């Protein structure tokens, strides 16, 4: 019967493993329970952990200049571009000395000669066009701020072009001398400035962007 102790040892159930022993001796409060664990929430979409919650993305607002899905309406572009014809037509008179000195320069303006001739043939065309733009467009709240700003900027530029003519009539530089040379230089500079402003404003208006003319944009913005 010496083998009986060995037989009893071999038939004795094996001792529990360390993991099983720890799980049995571990207090129930430390066991995983979705309803008792504060790191989990019971939501309609299931159990979600706070640690895995992704932060919300902030909404980024974009203007129509940067957002390709929002563009300036075509009618707003057309009205804005047309408004700059008024100071352009009234500023062509400052180019008479350049046209006399460089006759080939007039070839660049031949496409607009029919419209310019019609504009000059109408009595008080400049006066009527000025108040029509101011009363119908600038003071009309039905138009967007984009249209009203461009129209007002064109009117301010047209007003500034009248100042050199008033100074010329007051000072009367004559037909020769240094006064006449200064007048010619001033007319040439004004003509180049008017043409550049017209081309710049026309291109930006067609593209749906806002042109800002130097010495003019601030004055136009204060009137709106």
Buried (B, 14 or more C-beta within 10 A) or exposed (E): EEEEEEEEEEEEEEEEEEEEEEEEEEEEEEEEEEEEEEEBEEEEEEEEEEEEEEEEEEEEEEEEEEEEEEEBEEEBBEBBBBBBBBBBBBBBBBBEBBBEEEEEEEEEEEEBEEEBEEBEEEEEBBEEBBEEBBEEBBBEEEBBEBBBBBBBBBBBBBBBBEEBEEEBEEEEBEEEEEBEEEBBEBBBEBBBBBBEBBEBBBEBBBEBBBBBBEEBBEBBBEBE
